[in-house]
Amino acid sequence: MYSLAKITGIGTHVPEERLTNADLERMVDTSDEWIVPRTGIRERRVSAPDEWSSHLAIKAVDNMLARYPVTLDQVDLILVATATPDTSFPSVACQIQDHYGLPDTGALDISAACAGFVYALHLANGMITSGLHRKILVIAAETLTKITDYTDRNTCILLGDGAGAVMVEACPADQASFIHTRMTTDGSAGIHLYKSDLATHIRGKEIIKNGYMIQNGREVFKIAVSTLSREIPRLLEQTEYTLDDIDWFVPHSANLRIIDAVCGRLDFPTEKTLFSAEYFGNTSSASIPLALQMGLDEGKVKQGDLLLLSGFGGGFVHMSSLLRWTASGRRV
Ligand SMILES: CC(C)(COP(=O)(O)OP(=O)(O)OC[C@H]1O[C@@H](n2cnc3c(N)ncnc32)[C@H](O)[C@@H]1OP(=O)(O)O)[C@@H](O)C(=O)NCCC(=O)NCCS
């Protein structure tokens, strides 16, 4: 009886158009010299005006199907992590179901901001290990540039578009990917990072502008660093592993300075982290699969490696997940 879950494939996609720091210098009062040391970001990808998260998601799934010996046959649930769905409803997941003509599948978008991919993996693992599902397509897809205020230099320098997809399937216990997770939430800090279409207040605090991502960068920075450096040791304490056992740390690629600060506090080597924002910007939920794909393409991540994924973002939400990389059989 197959009772646990493993990741069997991964694919990613980013749009063609690049937005460099030099381009941003022509749009707002900023400079490459200011952006790079504070964020580690040099470029971002920007979706076309008629290109939405569902389009990027489909290309990421196609990329996975081309690179791994997985199929969409018998997928019984589609989970899409996105902070930028094409529409509130229908969900992006429903559009994926229709595009591939998948019969007998549930479809659900997950709202967990930049932690969405790790949340979706956690849900997929739980649903498969409970015996309720056997094969789940997990996608993270974002078109953040569509909710970016290009007059706000504090935020517009960060954001980019992209998507990643993985397949999670039932497997025997000795092949399982997932080891342990830890999640925390601090709704009291929600006002420091949000995007609202309807409300004018968040828990009594007035929001600035509807339709755009708004942040208090300094607060976000502090919350991200303190949360990850506090919660990662707590996660590991509940396992038989230590930081020394981790082959690759894959935190949400919000900003290289956040990752440097977390690694400094944990005394973890920054060289063992994967970061996708240098050329893709902060792609929210898509940043972790993009970083993983880069690590695989560069020959860093290998089958059997112990990975620590840490998502954090608007909410504030955080989820860290310890897992073994199990996908294999790349065709290219
Ligand atoms: C956004 C961020 C890069 C700003 O860096 P910072 O060092 O905190 O900068 P501050 O906001 O304190 O601003 C310092 C100065 O730089 C200026 N500044 C802000 N953005 C700038 C830009 N893009 N270019 C040039 N100057 C800028 C500010 O106006 C301020 O000027 P002042 O001192 O004359 O008032 C940083 O706070 C950050 O990375 N936060 C986390 C954001 C994030 O990761 N969000 C997503 C999480 S999922």
The ligand as a MOL file (V3000), in Angstrom:
LIG
                    3D

  0  0  0     0  0            999 V3000
M  V30 BEGIN CTAB
M  V30 COUNTS 48 50 0 0 0
M  V30 BEGIN ATOM
M  V30 1 C 12.6390 47.7340 0.4690 0
M  V30 2 C 14.0540 47.7980 0.9860 0
M  V30 3 C 15.0160 47.2610 -0.0830 0
M  V30 4 C 14.4300 49.2340 1.3370 0
M  V30 5 O 15.7530 49.2560 1.8740 0
M  V30 6 P 16.0410 50.0450 3.2350 0
M  V30 7 O 17.4940 49.9830 3.4670 0
M  V30 8 O 15.1240 49.4980 4.2830 0
M  V30 9 O 15.6190 51.4940 2.8110 0
M  V30 10 P 14.7110 52.5130 3.5970 0
M  V30 11 O 13.2680 52.2310 3.3030 0
M  V30 12 O 15.1420 52.5750 5.0170 0
M  V30 13 O 15.1300 53.8400 2.8710 0
M  V30 14 C 16.4610 54.3600 2.9790 0
M  V30 15 C 16.5590 55.5030 2.0040 0
M  V30 16 O 16.5950 55.0020 0.6630 0
M  V30 17 C 15.5560 55.6100 -0.0830 0
M  V30 18 N 15.0610 54.6470 -1.0620 0
M  V30 19 C 14.0470 53.7610 -0.9210 0
M  V30 20 N 13.9080 53.0540 -2.0550 0
M  V30 21 C 14.8550 53.4790 -2.8900 0
M  V30 22 C 15.2120 53.1430 -4.2200 0
M  V30 23 N 14.5760 52.1630 -4.9040 0
M  V30 24 N 16.2420 53.7770 -4.7850 0
M  V30 25 C 16.8940 54.7440 -4.1430 0
M  V30 26 N 16.6070 55.1290 -2.8860 0
M  V30 27 C 15.5820 54.5100 -2.2800 0
M  V30 28 C 14.5100 56.0070 0.9340 0
M  V30 29 O 13.6870 57.0290 0.4350 0
M  V30 30 C 15.3620 56.4500 2.0820 0
M  V30 31 O 15.8370 57.7560 1.8130 0
M  V30 32 P 16.0010 58.8390 3.0040 0
M  V30 33 O 16.9970 58.2340 3.9300 0
M  V30 34 O 16.4650 60.0290 2.2720 0
M  V30 35 O 14.6340 58.9410 3.6010 0
M  V30 36 C 14.2190 46.9350 2.2850 0
M  V30 37 O 13.5030 47.5370 3.3430 0
M  V30 38 C 13.7410 45.5510 2.1090 0
M  V30 39 O 14.3660 44.7690 1.4230 0
M  V30 40 N 12.6390 45.1560 2.7650 0
M  V30 41 C 12.0460 43.8590 2.5900 0
M  V30 42 C 11.1230 43.9180 1.4100 0
M  V30 43 C 10.6320 42.5650 0.9430 0
M  V30 44 O 11.4050 41.6310 0.8680 0
M  V30 45 N 9.3430 42.4660 0.6550 0
M  V30 46 C 8.7030 41.2930 0.1750 0
M  V30 47 C 8.5880 40.2610 1.2500 0
M  V30 48 S 7.7420 38.8460 0.7450 0
M  V30 END ATOM
M  V30 BEGIN BOND
M  V30 1 1 1 2
M  V30 2 1 2 3
M  V30 3 1 2 4
M  V30 4 1 2 36
M  V30 5 1 4 5
M  V30 6 1 5 6
M  V30 7 2 6 7
M  V30 8 1 6 8
M  V30 9 1 6 9
M  V30 10 1 9 10
M  V30 11 2 10 11
M  V30 12 1 10 12
M  V30 13 1 10 13
M  V30 14 1 13 14
M  V30 15 1 14 15
M  V30 16 1 15 16
M  V30 17 1 15 30
M  V30 18 1 16 17
M  V30 19 1 17 18
M  V30 20 1 17 28
M  V30 21 1 18 19
M  V30 22 1 18 27
M  V30 23 2 19 20
M  V30 24 1 20 21
M  V30 25 1 21 22
M  V30 26 2 21 27
M  V30 27 1 22 23
M  V30 28 2 22 24
M  V30 29 1 24 25
M  V30 30 2 25 26
M  V30 31 1 26 27
M  V30 32 1 28 29
M  V30 33 1 28 30
M  V30 34 1 30 31
M  V30 35 1 31 32
M  V30 36 2 32 33
M  V30 37 1 32 34
M  V30 38 1 32 35
M  V30 39 1 36 37
M  V30 40 1 36 38
M  V30 41 2 38 39
M  V30 42 1 38 40
M  V30 43 1 40 41
M  V30 44 1 41 42
M  V30 45 1 42 43
M  V30 46 2 43 44
M  V30 47 1 43 45
M  V30 48 1 45 46
M  V30 49 1 46 47
M  V30 50 1 47 48
M  V30 END BOND
M  V30 END CTAB
M  END
